[in-house]
């Protein structure tokens, strides 16, 4: 399912990870992109991102996934972090209710800085810590339904639903793009390889993979 060649993709999209410090964003990123988990994971310094490609229908979608890199502790996340993002994983820790309470603030900030069509997945991480659970599935589902986001519980430690969460976001981004093409009267099947994924942001860093460029 994963594609290792940097040049082997049809779409390049930006996805951001947001949520309180310590909820496991960096381990979700490393589990999805490198299948690694670090129990001694420290707060990241500086902006980090990693990439991975998946196949959606007959297209390869390459995700550039940005991690808040510890900035969330200082409320210093800038508009540049969000700019061009077409997907987001909004992460809380199922064992710390305060991180779930913060989700509403994170969601507002995300929506203030991104296009209304952004695909958002609410993620309850650390679901392996069943005996410490502080946030119920029903409460999280109710929030997701009210805010019109997707929802999934994950465990980066046990590799539970990590691929599913990212893959669902990327699949929905692809579907939004196809729908916009149809609404515009274009036949998505005839779009040139390298069509930009652009769901409304003016300053969109989602990049065009130029047809014919760098092909083997």
ROMARZA-540114 format. One line per 8 residues: number of its first residue (from 1); for each residue x, y, z of N, C-alpha, C, O. Coordinates in steps of 0.05 Angstrom, whole numbers, plus 5000, padded with zeros to 4 digits. Layout:
// residues N
NUM = X Y Z X Y Z X Y Z X Y Z  ...;
END
This chain:
// residues 216
1 = 5016 4976 5000 5000 5000 5000 5017 5025 5000 5009 5045 4988  5041 5025 5013 5058 5048 5014 5075 5049 4989 5082 5029 4977  5082 5074 4981 5099 5078 4957 5124 5092 4967 5123 5113 4979  5147 5081 4960 5172 5091 4971 5185 5112 4953 5200 5129 4962  5179 5112 4927 5191 5132 4909 5180 5159 4914 5156 5163 4915  5198 5179 4917 5189 5206 4921 5174 5217 4898 5158 5236 4900  5178 5205 4874 5166 5216 4850 5141 5202 4842 5127 5210 4823  5134 5181 4856 5112 5164 4847 5086 5172 4861 5076 5157 4879;
9 = 5075 5195 4853 5049 5203 4864 5035 5220 4844 5046 5232 4826  5008 5221 4848 4991 5238 4831 4984 5265 4845 4981 5286 4832  4981 5263 4871 4974 5287 4887 4992 5289 4911 4999 5269 4923  4999 5314 4918 5013 5319 4943 4996 5337 4960 4988 5359 4952  4990 5328 4984 4972 5343 5002 4984 5348 5029 5000 5331 5038  4977 5370 5041 4987 5377 5068 4966 5370 5089 4943 5378 5087  4975 5354 5109 4958 5347 5131 4972 5356 5157 4996 5352 5160  4957 5368 5176 4969 5377 5200 4959 5360 5224 4936 5351 5224;
17 = 4977 5357 5243 4970 5344 5269 4968 5366 5290 4987 5382 5293  4945 5367 5304 4942 5387 5325 4930 5374 5350 4919 5352 5348  4933 5388 5372 4923 5377 5398 4943 5384 5419 4965 5393 5414  4935 5380 5444 4952 5388 5467 4978 5372 5467 4981 5351 5454  4998 5383 5481 5024 5369 5484 5020 5343 5498 5005 5340 5517  5035 5323 5489 5035 5297 5503 5013 5278 5495 5011 5256 5508  4997 5284 5475 4975 5266 5468 4984 5244 5449 4969 5226 5443  5009 5247 5439 5019 5226 5422 5020 5232 5392 5021 5214 5375;
25 = 5020 5258 5385 5020 5266 5357 5045 5256 5342 5043 5245 5320  5068 5260 5355 5093 5252 5342 5094 5221 5337 5105 5212 5317  5084 5206 5357 5085 5177 5353 5064 5168 5333 5068 5148 5319  5042 5182 5330 5023 5176 5309 5037 5180 5282 5034 5164 5263  5051 5202 5280 5066 5209 5255 5087 5188 5249 5088 5178 5226  5103 5180 5269 5124 5161 5263 5113 5133 5258 5125 5118 5243  5091 5126 5271 5079 5100 5267 5068 5098 5238 5072 5078 5225  5055 5119 5229 5044 5119 5202 5065 5120 5180 5063 5106 5160;
33 = 5085 5137 5184 5105 5142 5162 5129 5123 5163 5141 5117 5143  5136 5113 5188 5160 5096 5190 5154 5070 5205 5172 5053 5208  5130 5067 5214 5122 5044 5231 5141 5041 5255 5150 5019 5262  5145 5064 5268 5162 5065 5292 5146 5077 5315 5128 5093 5311  5154 5069 5339 5142 5080 5364 5164 5083 5384 5180 5065 5388  5166 5106 5397 5187 5112 5417 5174 5118 5444 5162 5139 5448  5177 5099 5462 5166 5103 5489 5179 5127 5503 5166 5139 5521  5203 5134 5496 5217 5156 5509 5214 5182 5493 5230 5201 5496;
41 = 5194 5183 5476 5190 5207 5459 5189 5233 5475 5174 5235 5493  5206 5251 5467 5207 5278 5479 5192 5298 5462 5186 5293 5438  5185 5321 5473 5172 5342 5458 5191 5350 5435 5215 5355 5439  5180 5351 5411 5196 5358 5388 5203 5388 5388 5186 5404 5397  5226 5395 5379 5234 5423 5377 5236 5430 5347 5248 5415 5332  5223 5452 5340 5223 5459 5312 5200 5445 5297 5187 5427 5308  5196 5454 5272 5174 5442 5257 5184 5416 5244 5205 5414 5232  5168 5395 5247 5174 5370 5236 5152 5362 5216 5129 5367 5221;
49 = 5160 5349 5194 5140 5335 5178 5152 5310 5165 5176 5308 5162  5135 5292 5159 5143 5268 5145 5123 5262 5123 5101 5273 5123  5130 5244 5105 5113 5238 5083 5108 5208 5080 5124 5192 5088  5084 5202 5069 5079 5175 5061 5057 5176 5039 5040 5193 5039  5059 5157 5020 5039 5156 4998 5021 5132 5002 5030 5111 5011  4996 5135 4995 4977 5113 4994 4962 5113 4968 4961 5134 4954  4951 5091 4961 4935 5089 4937 4905 5093 4944 4895 5079 4961  4892 5111 4930 4863 5115 4933 4851 5110 4905 4856 5126 4886;
57 = 4835 5089 4903 4825 5081 4877 4849 5076 4859 4866 5060 4865  4851 5091 4836 4874 5086 4818 4894 5108 4820 4911 5110 4802  4893 5124 4840 4912 5147 4843 4929 5143 4868 4922 5130 4887  4953 5154 4866 4971 5154 4889 4971 5182 4902 4978 5202 4889  4963 5183 4928 4962 5208 4942 4985 5208 4962 4987 5191 4980  5001 5228 4960 5025 5231 4978 5018 5252 4999 5012 5275 4992  5020 5244 5024 5014 5262 5046 5039 5273 5058 5058 5259 5064  5040 5300 5060 5061 5313 5075 5048 5321 5102 5032 5339 5103;
65 = 5056 5307 5123 5042 5309 5149 5060 5326 5168 5083 5318 5174  5048 5348 5177 5063 5366 5195 5056 5361 5224 5032 5357 5231  5076 5362 5241 5073 5359 5269 5078 5386 5283 5096 5400 5275  5061 5392 5302 5063 5418 5316 5090 5422 5330 5097 5445 5337  5104 5401 5336 5132 5402 5344 5135 5418 5370 5154 5434 5372  5118 5414 5389 5121 5426 5415 5112 5455 5418 5110 5466 5440  5105 5467 5395 5097 5495 5396 5071 5499 5411 5065 5520 5422  5055 5477 5412 5028 5480 5425 5031 5487 5455 5012 5498 5466;
73 = 5054 5482 5467 5058 5489 5495 5059 5519 5498 5051 5529 5519  5067 5533 5478 5071 5562 5480 5050 5577 5464 5052 5602 5462  5030 5563 5454 5009 5576 5438 5021 5593 5416 5011 5614 5410  5042 5582 5404 5057 5598 5384 5053 5587 5356 5067 5595 5337  5033 5570 5352 5028 5560 5325 5018 5583 5308 5000 5597 5315  5031 5586 5285 5025 5609 5268 5008 5600 5245 5003 5577 5239  4998 5621 5231 4981 5615 5208 4997 5600 5186 4985 5586 5170  5023 5603 5186 5040 5590 5166 5038 5559 5170 5040 5544 5150;
81 = 5035 5551 5195 5033 5522 5200 5008 5510 5187 5008 5488 5176  4986 5525 5188 4960 5516 5177 4958 5521 5147 4942 5507 5134  4973 5540 5137 4968 5549 5109 4970 5526 5089 4990 5511 5089  4950 5523 5073 4950 5503 5052 4941 5475 5061 4940 5457 5045  4936 5472 5087 4927 5446 5097 4900 5438 5087 4881 5454 5088  4897 5414 5076 4871 5404 5066 4861 5382 5084 4839 5372 5079  4876 5374 5104 4867 5354 5123 4880 5358 5150 4901 5370 5152  4867 5349 5171 4878 5352 5198 4869 5328 5216 4847 5319 5214;
89 = 4888 5319 5232 4881 5301 5254 4883 5317 5280 4904 5327 5288  4860 5318 5293 4857 5333 5318 4858 5312 5341 4839 5297 5344  4880 5312 5355 4886 5290 5373 4882 5297 5403 4890 5319 5411  4870 5279 5418 4869 5281 5447 4877 5254 5458 4879 5234 5444  4882 5254 5485 4890 5230 5499 4866 5219 5514 4854 5234 5531  4857 5195 5509 4833 5184 5521 4835 5182 5551 4815 5178 5565  4860 5183 5562 4864 5181 5591 4866 5208 5605 4867 5209 5630  4865 5230 5590 4867 5257 5601 4844 5274 5591 4845 5283 5568;
97 = 4824 5278 5608 4800 5292 5600 4806 5321 5592 4792 5332 5575  4826 5333 5604 4833 5361 5597 4841 5364 5568 4836 5384 5555  4853 5343 5557 4861 5344 5528 4837 5342 5510 4837 5353 5488  4816 5329 5519 4791 5328 5504 4776 5355 5506 4764 5364 5487  4777 5367 5530 4764 5393 5534 4777 5414 5516 4764 5432 5507  4803 5411 5510 4817 5430 5493 4811 5427 5463 4817 5445 5448  4798 5405 5456 4793 5400 5427 4777 5422 5415 4781 5430 5392  4757 5433 5430 4740 5454 5418 4757 5478 5411 4752 5490 5390;
105 = 4775 5486 5428 4793 5509 5422 4810 5503 5398 4814 5521 5380  4822 5479 5397 4838 5472 5374 4822 5473 5348 4832 5482 5327  4798 5463 5349 4781 5462 5325 4775 5490 5316 4775 5495 5292  4769 5508 5334 4764 5536 5327 4788 5548 5313 4786 5561 5292  4812 5544 5325 4836 5555 5313 4841 5544 5285 4848 5558 5267  4837 5518 5282 4841 5505 5256 4822 5517 5236 4831 5524 5214  4797 5520 5243 4777 5530 5224 4781 5560 5218 4774 5569 5196  4793 5574 5237 4799 5602 5232 4821 5606 5212 4823 5627 5199;
113 = 4838 5586 5208 4861 5588 5191 4861 5571 5166 4880 5572 5150  4839 5556 5162 4838 5539 5138 4812 5542 5123 4793 5555 5133  4811 5529 5100 4787 5530 5084 4765 5513 5096 4770 5494 5110  4740 5521 5091 4717 5507 5103 4715 5478 5094 4702 5462 5107  4727 5471 5072 4726 5443 5062 4747 5424 5074 4748 5401 5066  4763 5434 5092 4784 5417 5104 4772 5392 5116 4751 5393 5129  4786 5370 5112 4777 5344 5123 4789 5340 5151 4813 5341 5154  4772 5337 5171 4781 5336 5199 4774 5309 5211 4751 5300 5210;
121 = 4794 5296 5223 4790 5271 5238 4796 5276 5267 4819 5282 5274  4776 5273 5285 4781 5273 5314 4792 5246 5321 4781 5225 5315  4815 5247 5335 4830 5222 5342 4833 5220 5372 4846 5237 5385  4822 5199 5384 4826 5192 5412 4849 5173 5414 4845 5149 5409  4873 5183 5421 4897 5166 5421 4901 5153 5449 4888 5161 5468  4919 5133 5450 4926 5118 5474 4902 5100 5483 4898 5096 5507  4887 5091 5464 4864 5073 5470 4873 5047 5482 4856 5032 5492  4899 5040 5481 4909 5016 5494 4908 5018 5524 4908 4997 5538;
129 = 4907 5042 5535 4906 5046 5564 4878 5045 5574 4867 5064 5585  4866 5021 5571 4837 5018 5576 4829 5023 5605 4808 5034 5610  4847 5015 5623 4840 5018 5652 4843 5047 5662 4834 5053 5684  4854 5064 5645 4857 5093 5652 4839 5111 5637 4841 5136 5639  4821 5100 5622 4803 5116 5605 4788 5137 5620 4777 5132 5641  4789 5162 5610 4775 5185 5622 4755 5197 5603 4738 5213 5611  4756 5190 5577 4738 5201 5557 4724 5178 5544 4737 5160 5533  4697 5178 5544 4682 5156 5533 4681 5159 5502 4682 5181 5491;
137 = 4677 5136 5489 4673 5136 5460 4648 5152 5453 4648 5167 5433  4627 5149 5469 4602 5163 5463 4605 5193 5464 4594 5207 5447  4620 5203 5484 4624 5232 5486 4639 5243 5461 4633 5263 5450  4660 5228 5453 4676 5236 5430 4660 5235 5404 4661 5252 5387  4644 5213 5402 4627 5210 5378 4607 5233 5376 4602 5244 5355  4595 5240 5399 4575 5262 5400 4588 5288 5391 4576 5304 5376  4612 5294 5401 4626 5318 5393 4632 5318 5363 4627 5338 5349  4641 5295 5352 4648 5293 5324 4623 5297 5307 4624 5311 5286;
145 = 4601 5286 5315 4576 5289 5300 4567 5318 5300 4558 5329 5280  4569 5330 5324 4560 5358 5326 4577 5377 5309 4567 5396 5298  4603 5371 5308 4622 5389 5293 4627 5379 5265 4642 5391 5250  4613 5358 5257 4616 5348 5229 4644 5340 5222 4655 5347 5201  4657 5325 5241 4684 5315 5235 4682 5284 5236 4662 5273 5245  4703 5271 5226 4705 5243 5228 4716 5236 5256 4726 5254 5270  4715 5211 5264 4724 5204 5291 4735 5175 5291 4724 5158 5278  4758 5172 5305 4769 5145 5307 4786 5144 5333 4800 5164 5339;
153 = 4786 5122 5347 4805 5118 5369 4829 5103 5358 4826 5085 5341  4853 5110 5368 4878 5098 5359 4895 5090 5382 4891 5099 5405  4915 5074 5376 4937 5069 5395 4963 5068 5378 4967 5049 5363  4979 5089 5381 5005 5088 5366 5022 5066 5377 5038 5054 5362  5020 5060 5403 5035 5039 5415 5029 5012 5403 5047 4997 5395  5003 5005 5401 4995 4979 5390 4990 4980 5360 4982 4960 5348  4995 5003 5348 4990 5007 5319 4961 5002 5312 4955 4991 5290  4943 5009 5329 4914 5005 5325 4902 5029 5311 4902 5051 5323;
161 = 4890 5025 5288 4875 5046 5273 4892 5069 5264 4881 5089 5254  4918 5068 5267 4935 5091 5258 4933 5094 5228 4928 5115 5217  4939 5072 5214 4936 5072 5185 4908 5080 5176 4904 5095 5157  4889 5069 5190 4861 5074 5183 4854 5103 5185 4840 5114 5168  4863 5116 5206 4856 5145 5211 4868 5162 5189 4854 5179 5177  4894 5158 5183 4907 5174 5162 4895 5168 5135 4890 5186 5119  4891 5142 5129 4880 5134 5103 4853 5145 5098 4846 5154 5076  4836 5145 5119 4809 5156 5116 4810 5186 5109 4795 5196 5092;
169 = 4828 5201 5123 4831 5230 5117 4839 5234 5088 4828 5251 5074  4859 5219 5079 4869 5222 5052 4849 5214 5031 4846 5226 5010  4833 5193 5037 4812 5184 5019 4791 5206 5016 4781 5212 4995  4783 5218 5039 4763 5239 5038 4773 5264 5024 4757 5277 5010  4798 5270 5027 4810 5293 5012 4807 5288 4982 4800 5306 4967  4814 5264 4974 4812 5256 4946 4783 5259 4936 4779 5268 4914  4764 5250 4952 4736 5251 4944 4726 5280 4942 4711 5286 4924  4735 5297 4960 4728 5326 4959 4738 5337 4932 4724 5352 4919;
177 = 4763 5329 4925 4775 5340 4901 4759 5330 4876 4754 5346 4858  4752 5305 4875 4737 5294 4853 4709 5308 4851 4700 5315 4829  4697 5312 4874 4671 5325 4874 4673 5354 4864 4655 5363 4849  4694 5368 4872 4698 5396 4862 4702 5396 4832 4692 5414 4818  4716 5376 4822 4721 5374 4793 4694 5369 4778 4690 5381 4757  4678 5352 4789 4652 5346 4777 4634 5371 4778 4620 5377 4758  4634 5385 4801 4618 5409 4804 4626 5431 4784 4610 5447 4775  4652 5430 4778 4663 5450 4759 4658 5442 4730 4665 5457 4711;
185 = 4647 5418 4726 4642 5409 4699 4664 5394 4686 4663 5387 4663  4685 5389 4702 4708 5373 4692 4702 5343 4696 4689 5335 4715  4713 5327 4678 4711 5298 4682 4736 5290 4697 4758 5291 4686  4733 5282 4723 4758 5276 4738 4774 5254 4726 4798 5252 4731  4762 5237 4709 4778 5215 4697 4797 5226 4676 4816 5213 4669  4791 5250 4666 4808 5261 4645 4827 5282 4655 4842 5294 4639  4826 5287 4681 4845 5307 4692 4873 5298 4688 4879 5274 4691  4891 5316 4681 4919 5308 4676 4932 5298 4701 4926 5307 4723;
193 = 4950 5279 4698 4966 5270 4721 4980 5294 4734 4993 5310 4719  4977 5298 4759 4990 5321 4772 4971 5343 4778 4979 5365 4786  4945 5338 4774 4925 5358 4781 4929 5367 4810 4931 5350 4828  4929 5393 4815 4933 5402 4842 4908 5396 4859 4886 5399 4850  4913 5386 4883 4891 5385 4903 4888 5412 4915 4906 5422 4929  4866 5425 4909 4861 5452 4919 4831 5453 4927 4814 5454 4909  4826 5454 4953 4798 5455 4961 4790 5482 4971 4773 5485 4988  4803 5503 4960 4793 5530 4965 4813 5549 4977 4808 5573 4975;
201 = 4835 5540 4988 4854 5559 4999 4868 5574 4977 4875 5563 4956  4872 5600 4981 4884 5617 4961 4915 5613 4961 4927 5611 4940  4926 5611 4985 4955 5607 4987 4961 5578 4994 4967 5572 5017  4958 5561 4975 4957 5532 4980 4984 5520 4974 4994 5522 4951  4996 5507 4994 5022 5495 4989 5019 5466 4979 5039 5453 4972  4994 5457 4977 4991 5431 4964 5001 5433 4935 4991 5450 4920  5020 5417 4929 5036 5422 4905 5026 5407 4880 5013 5386 4883  5033 5418 4858 5027 5404 4833 5050 5384 4827 5073 5392 4828;
209 = 5042 5360 4822 5062 5341 4811 5061 5343 4781 5042 5334 4768  5081 5356 4770 5079 5362 4741 5080 5337 4724 5097 5320 4728  5062 5336 4705 5061 5313 4687 5087 5309 4673 5099 5328 4662  5097 5285 4674 5121 5278 4659 5147 5284 4674 5168 5275 4666  5145 5300 4696 5168 5307 4711 5180 5283 4727 5165 5269 4740  5205 5279 4725 5219 5260 4742 5209 5231 4740 5214 5215 4758  5195 5225 4719 5185 5197 4717 5208 5179 4709 5225 5186 4694  5206 5155 4720 5227 5136 4715 5225 5125 4687 5241 5109 4678;
END
